[in-house]
Amino acid sequence: MTDEYRALRALADLVPAVPDLRAPEIAEGTVHLALLPGPRHGAAVELVRRQLAAQLAAPGRVVPAAPLEAPSLGLLRRPDLAVLPAPVARPLLVVEVVAPHFLEFDHRTRARDYAAMGIPTYLLVDPRTGTGIVHDEPNYTCRTDFAFGDVITVGPWTLDTGVLRTYSG
């Protein structure tokens, strides 16, 4: 762990729990703070969580906002969902539902960071456009685009995206 990351982590740990604020993340040498997304975002996260949880063999689990830390890379991320095997090792899958104010962040920065953290699959759901992307390893060189309504394969799981709604719909 570098001194810079240690200092950033100590700063992030000082941020108090505030009802409308997401827990801090660390990336690109900065502590990132953001407002919690609205209820439509939360509904999309929950719909994906239910489908994954129904297919996940025990003792694995689907965890919302799990802190994923890679100090050697200077990263602390909290994806909307993470599928964690048991015993806990690196996540098998992370899921982000795009919030309107995080478009660039979710599409490019998080994909780069999750690949660097060695997470095999990254599912990006975009309710603004009714689309999404499944990024697969190695290093997310395999990309599968989808539209809401498609039944998609995400790692060993299948998701029906027909249950998802756009922010406007």
Beta strands, then each sheet from edge to edge (+ up, - down):
strand 1: 25-27
strand 2: 30-32
strand 3: 61-64
strand 4: 68-70
strand 5: 75-77
strand 6: 81-84
strand 7: 93-97
strand 8: 121-126
strand 9: 131-136
strand 10: 142-147
strand 11: 151-154
strand 12: 157-160
sheet 1: 1+ 2-
sheet 2: 3+ 6- 7+ 8+ 9- 10+
sheet 3: 4+ 5-
sheet 4: 11+ 12-
end
